[in-house]
Amino acid sequence: MAPRNRIVTDRPNFRVETVTGGADVAGVLADLHATCFAQSAQETWSENTIATLLRAPGNVGAIAVAPHGGAIGFIIGRAIGDEGEVLTLCVSPTARRQGIATALIVKLRELLAPRQRLLLEVAVNNQGARKLYLRLGFDEVGRRPGYYKRGGKSVDALVLANG
């Protein structure tokens, strides 16, 4: 039987585990975040930023781990009253389209239970993520002009909700 902090998936190529504390994996997650968002308008997060977020009250995280033990994706979320919020979700470009992002969102929902509504922001030009969120039942509930800023560029964010 799998430990309680793991989600059982129908895919043998990864497992999802709860991140506790975060300091021990913050550097790995920061490197993965930089890889995932290298070509986007979203700023990448430092090891210190990720460690701080994972230690903050109400925040939770989960990591997708490949069979060889390497991190291939992660999610950080937080509880806000009776809602949950996705702070970041990323999957290595070489591991996408394998159900990892879906498994991470499922795990986040589990960690944030009993909150039913989940909010997130996504760049308007991130078509892959927008398709994923649509498939998972997220609907647009708002827009944040110029939300993402990087390298002199700004991109609007769509605010999505599910539940």
Rosetta silent file (secondary structure, phi, psi, omega in degrees, C-alpha in Angstrom):
SEQUENCE: MAPRNRIVTDRPNFRVETVTGGADVAGVLADLHATCFAQSAQETWSENTIATLLRAPGNVGAIAVAPHGGAIGFIIGRAIGDEGEVLTLCVSPTARRQGIATALIVKLRELLAPRQRLLLEVAVNNQGARKLYLRLGFDEVGRRPGYYKRGGKSVDALVLANG
SCORE:     score description
SCORE:     0.000 S_00000001
   1 L     0.000  136.087 -178.518    0.000    0.000    0.000 S_00000001
   2 L   -72.141  145.975  175.127    1.331    3.445   -0.938 S_00000001
   3 L   -58.702  157.008 -177.151    2.070    5.922    1.862 S_00000001
   4 L   -61.504  -23.648 -176.845   -0.645    8.520    2.461 S_00000001
   5 L   -89.290   10.968  177.419    1.450   11.291    0.942 S_00000001
   6 E  -117.113  145.709  174.926    1.583    9.647   -2.460 S_00000001
   7 E   -99.345  136.652  178.260   -1.041    9.605   -5.145 S_00000001
   8 L   -87.778  125.333  179.702   -1.486    6.367   -7.027 S_00000001
   9 L  -114.389  165.629  176.154   -1.478    6.982  -10.750 S_00000001
  10 L   -91.993   14.041 -179.201   -2.101    4.726  -13.690 S_00000001
  11 L  -117.536  121.309 -177.193    1.228    5.806  -15.122 S_00000001
  12 L   -78.345   -1.044 -173.093    4.357    3.939  -14.075 S_00000001
  13 L   -92.214    4.139  175.002    6.676    6.750  -15.201 S_00000001
  14 L  -164.978  163.103  171.264    6.255    9.021  -12.151 S_00000001
  15 E  -133.932  156.916  179.469    4.967    9.322   -8.617 S_00000001
  16 E  -116.615  130.188 -178.994    3.659   12.365   -6.737 S_00000001
  17 E  -127.648  149.417  174.188    4.745   13.101   -3.179 S_00000001
  18 E   -70.917  138.519  174.444    3.904   15.821   -0.689 S_00000001
  19 E   -93.809  122.857  177.720    6.704   18.309   -0.080 S_00000001
  20 L  -113.966  135.748 -178.506    7.193   18.913    3.617 S_00000001
  21 L    76.507  -67.939  173.779    9.334   21.758    4.894 S_00000001
  22 L    99.125  -23.465 -175.409   10.783   22.399    1.481 S_00000001
  23 L   -61.834  -34.471 -176.451   14.301   23.515    2.318 S_00000001
  24 L   -72.424  -21.380 -179.119   15.809   20.213    1.216 S_00000001
  25 L  -117.102    0.206 -174.758   14.287   20.389   -2.285 S_00000001
  26 H   -58.740  -38.423  179.589   13.992   24.159   -2.842 S_00000001
  27 H   -65.454  -42.769  178.140   17.145   24.320   -4.995 S_00000001
  28 H   -63.870  -42.740 -179.995   15.978   21.493   -7.235 S_00000001
  29 H   -67.178  -36.675  177.395   12.538   23.101   -7.560 S_00000001
  30 H   -64.042  -42.021  177.112   14.073   26.495   -8.377 S_00000001
  31 H   -62.295  -42.804  179.479   16.140   24.915  -11.165 S_00000001
  32 H   -66.097  -40.727  178.153   13.044   23.172  -12.511 S_00000001
  33 H   -60.566  -43.319  178.991   11.016   26.400  -12.309 S_00000001
  34 H   -62.597  -40.022  178.204   13.724   28.209  -14.305 S_00000001
  35 H   -65.891  -44.955 -176.423   13.677   25.457  -16.943 S_00000001
  36 H   -65.439  -36.550 -173.829    9.888   25.431  -17.191 S_00000001
  37 L  -109.731   19.037 -178.444    9.494   29.187  -17.536 S_00000001
  38 L   -58.622  -35.780 -175.388   12.670   30.013  -19.478 S_00000001
  39 L  -103.144   11.924 -176.078   10.725   31.051  -22.582 S_00000001
  40 L  -109.603  173.511  176.902    7.750   32.710  -20.860 S_00000001
  41 L   -79.924  -11.584 -178.191    6.954   36.165  -19.545 S_00000001
  42 L   -74.317  136.019  175.616    6.707   34.732  -16.025 S_00000001
  43 L   -69.204  146.105  176.219    9.575   35.462  -13.677 S_00000001
  44 L   -89.608  155.107 -174.449   11.381   32.432  -12.361 S_00000001
  45 L  -102.500  143.477  179.699   11.622   31.852   -8.631 S_00000001
  46 L   -80.778  166.370  175.210   14.778   31.542   -6.575 S_00000001
  47 H   -57.411  -42.920 -179.885   15.610   28.766   -4.134 S_00000001
  48 H   -63.864  -42.170  179.226   14.957   31.188   -1.271 S_00000001
  49 H   -61.126  -46.581 -179.152   11.552   32.201   -2.658 S_00000001
  50 H   -65.142  -44.395  178.897   10.457   28.587   -3.023 S_00000001
  51 H   -60.905  -42.853  179.283   11.717   27.607    0.445 S_00000001
  52 H   -62.702  -44.718  178.780    9.922   30.598    1.972 S_00000001
  53 H   -61.997  -43.136 -177.847    6.674   29.747    0.195 S_00000001
  54 H   -68.347  -24.474  178.810    6.812   26.109    1.258 S_00000001
  55 H   -88.198  -14.970 -174.626    7.335   27.105    4.909 S_00000001
  56 L   -68.771  140.479  178.844    4.537   29.702    4.992 S_00000001
  57 L   -57.766  135.370  179.023    1.410   28.810    6.986 S_00000001
  58 L    87.428  -11.511  179.684   -1.382   27.521    4.766 S_00000001
  59 E   -91.950  146.644  179.534    0.934   26.731    1.868 S_00000001
  60 E  -139.236  158.794  178.628    1.412   23.197    0.554 S_00000001
  61 E  -146.546  159.406  176.033    3.438   21.582   -2.180 S_00000001
  62 E  -144.109  151.345 -177.247    3.802   18.375   -4.126 S_00000001
  63 E  -128.592  139.365  172.962    6.522   17.075   -6.406 S_00000001
  64 E   -96.081  129.239 -174.754    6.405   14.649   -9.324 S_00000001
  65 E  -120.632  130.980  177.427    9.359   12.286   -9.260 S_00000001
  66 L   -75.332  163.886  178.561   10.614   10.154  -12.163 S_00000001
  67 L   -55.339  -31.406  179.292   11.616    6.500  -11.614 S_00000001
  68 L   -78.044   -4.274  176.561   15.296    7.565  -11.518 S_00000001
  69 L    97.992   -4.085 -179.272   14.455    9.900   -8.619 S_00000001
  70 L   -82.272  147.450  176.658   14.698   13.240  -10.413 S_00000001
  71 E   -72.148  129.552  178.237   12.102   15.989  -10.038 S_00000001
  72 E  -121.227   -3.285  176.910   10.028   16.392  -13.201 S_00000001
  73 E  -176.184  160.394  174.543    7.286   18.674  -11.919 S_00000001
  74 E  -159.942  163.516  177.650    5.894   20.419   -8.881 S_00000001
  75 E  -140.056  142.149  172.215    3.022   22.488   -7.599 S_00000001
  76 E  -127.631  132.679  179.006    2.740   24.965   -4.748 S_00000001
  77 E  -138.281  173.186  177.626   -0.614   26.141   -3.497 S_00000001
  78 E  -145.190  153.030  174.790   -2.159   27.865   -0.556 S_00000001
  79 E   -89.752  130.305  176.291   -5.344   27.878    1.437 S_00000001
  80 E  -131.175  100.715 -177.458   -7.123   31.222    1.551 S_00000001
  81 L    59.910 -123.451 -179.118  -10.253   31.023    3.657 S_00000001
  82 L   -97.851   15.852  178.741  -12.566   28.556    1.990 S_00000001
  83 E  -123.614  164.068  172.402  -10.660   28.574   -1.317 S_00000001
  84 E  -118.409  156.127  179.230   -7.376   27.237   -2.593 S_00000001
  85 E  -135.494  134.938  172.768   -4.949   28.932   -4.953 S_00000001
  86 E   -84.246  118.344  177.280   -2.309   27.509   -7.260 S_00000001
  87 E   -84.442  -40.810  173.983    0.792   29.656   -6.788 S_00000001
  88 E  -157.707  149.363  175.015    2.839   27.799   -9.379 S_00000001
  89 E  -143.077  126.282  175.980    2.668   24.607  -11.388 S_00000001
  90 E  -146.483  146.565  177.274    5.427   23.427  -13.649 S_00000001
  91 E  -131.104  134.331  179.046    6.392   20.271  -15.472 S_00000001
  92 L   -50.903  135.924  179.401    9.727   19.767  -17.183 S_00000001
  93 H   -53.831  -30.184 -179.249    9.397   20.372  -20.934 S_00000001
  94 H   -80.564   -7.890 -177.510   10.743   16.851  -21.566 S_00000001
  95 H  -117.559   10.590 -177.088    8.056   15.276  -19.345 S_00000001
  96 L   -73.910  160.670  177.397    4.940   17.094  -20.531 S_00000001
  97 L    66.244   34.255  176.745    1.757   15.462  -21.841 S_00000001
  98 L  -122.023    8.684 -179.800    2.112   12.438  -19.528 S_00000001
  99 L    88.590    7.329 -176.167   -0.567   13.368  -16.970 S_00000001
 100 H   -69.314  -47.554 -179.775    1.888   14.909  -14.515 S_00000001
 101 H   -61.264  -41.539  178.212    0.219   18.331  -14.276 S_00000001
 102 H   -61.496  -45.863  179.507   -3.170   16.684  -13.808 S_00000001
 103 H   -62.690  -37.390  178.669   -1.804   14.442  -11.035 S_00000001
 104 H   -67.077  -40.408  177.261   -0.218   17.461   -9.327 S_00000001
 105 H   -65.762  -41.038  176.998   -3.517   19.384   -9.388 S_00000001
 106 H   -59.999  -44.580  179.772   -5.346   16.332   -8.014 S_00000001
 107 H   -64.096  -41.159  178.856   -2.767   16.090   -5.229 S_00000001
 108 H   -61.784  -43.158  177.350   -3.083   19.808   -4.455 S_00000001
 109 H   -57.807  -42.406  177.983   -6.861   19.443   -4.171 S_00000001
 110 H   -61.394  -44.705 -178.728   -6.296   16.579   -1.731 S_00000001
 111 H   -68.259  -28.609 -177.994   -3.883   18.665    0.337 S_00000001
 112 H   -95.315   -0.180 -178.815   -6.247   21.647    0.411 S_00000001
 113 L   -56.063  142.664   15.113   -9.393   19.647    1.238 S_00000001
 114 L   -95.047   12.418  179.715  -12.123   20.400    2.139 S_00000001
 115 L   -59.626  132.426 -177.409  -11.818   23.546   -0.011 S_00000001
 116 L   -98.011  -36.017 -176.349  -13.728   22.995   -3.224 S_00000001
 117 E   -90.013  133.239  179.470  -12.881   26.062   -5.282 S_00000001
 118 E  -123.514  129.216 -179.906   -9.386   26.357   -6.728 S_00000001
 119 E  -112.284  154.630  174.612   -8.086   29.582   -8.322 S_00000001
 120 E  -162.176  163.808  172.286   -5.055   30.231  -10.509 S_00000001
 121 E  -114.498  145.120  176.668   -3.570   32.648  -13.006 S_00000001
 122 E  -140.686  139.113  178.546   -2.299   31.648  -16.425 S_00000001
 123 E   -62.831  138.185 -177.715   -0.631   33.751  -19.103 S_00000001
 124 L   -59.860  -26.276 -178.012   -2.988   34.434  -22.000 S_00000001
 125 L   -94.285    7.039  178.256   -0.339   33.151  -24.422 S_00000001
 126 L   -92.826   79.118 -174.079    0.248   29.841  -22.586 S_00000001
 127 H   -62.877  -38.963 -179.698   -1.952   27.741  -24.846 S_00000001
 128 H   -61.502  -47.217  179.588   -0.831   24.368  -23.485 S_00000001
 129 H   -66.854  -39.943  179.915   -1.690   25.266  -19.899 S_00000001
 130 H   -62.009  -39.968  177.106   -4.970   26.896  -20.913 S_00000001
 131 H   -64.067  -42.067  177.471   -6.041   23.697  -22.705 S_00000001
 132 H   -58.951  -50.518 -176.530   -5.130   21.636  -19.625 S_00000001
 133 H   -65.095  -37.240  175.668   -7.118   23.873  -17.293 S_00000001
 134 H   -61.018  -45.219  179.154  -10.126   23.885  -19.635 S_00000001
 135 H   -61.902  -30.333 -179.632  -10.027   20.081  -19.717 S_00000001
 136 L   -89.184    6.099  174.342   -9.947   20.071  -15.890 S_00000001
 137 L    89.359   16.448  176.622  -13.065   22.248  -15.670 S_00000001
 138 L   -81.070  142.944  177.525  -11.537   25.654  -14.976 S_00000001
 139 E  -122.757  149.902  177.412  -13.448   28.703  -16.212 S_00000001
 140 E   -71.732  128.885  178.494  -12.261   32.256  -16.745 S_00000001
 141 E  -123.499   -2.355  179.023  -13.401   34.541  -13.924 S_00000001
 142 E  -178.656  176.350  179.857  -11.149   37.536  -14.502 S_00000001
 143 E  -143.406  139.088  178.269   -8.177   39.075  -16.247 S_00000001
 144 E  -118.365  101.492 -179.156   -5.101   40.842  -14.853 S_00000001
 145 E   -61.056  134.123  175.938   -3.567   43.188  -17.420 S_00000001
 146 E    61.111   26.694 -174.293    0.234   43.116  -17.536 S_00000001
 147 E   -63.862  -44.442  179.527    0.387   40.608  -14.652 S_00000001
 148 E   -94.544  129.530 -179.494    3.487   38.784  -15.867 S_00000001
 149 E  -134.136  128.732  178.635    6.556   40.957  -16.450 S_00000001
 150 E  -161.391  132.570  176.434    9.955   39.804  -17.585 S_00000001
 151 L    57.425   37.967  178.618   12.677   41.293  -19.726 S_00000001
 152 L    79.452   -0.479  179.049   10.703   44.440  -20.493 S_00000001
 153 E  -106.468  150.064  173.139    7.676   42.470  -21.703 S_00000001
 154 E  -132.094  145.967 -177.647    4.330   42.160  -20.006 S_00000001
 155 E  -134.838  136.726  176.797    1.606   39.611  -20.593 S_00000001
 156 E   -67.372  152.200  174.492   -1.942   39.538  -19.291 S_00000001
 157 E  -114.049  139.922  169.427   -3.027   36.755  -16.963 S_00000001
 158 E   -92.485  136.985  174.036   -6.384   35.056  -17.026 S_00000001
 159 E   -95.492  123.143 -178.100   -7.813   34.251  -13.599 S_00000001
 160 E  -117.511  149.572  177.394   -9.391   30.809  -13.684 S_00000001
 161 E  -136.153  150.340  179.467  -11.551   29.012  -11.115 S_00000001
 162 E  -140.430  131.087  176.623  -12.702   25.455  -10.731 S_00000001
 163 L   106.592    0.000    0.000  -15.233   24.139   -8.263 S_00000001
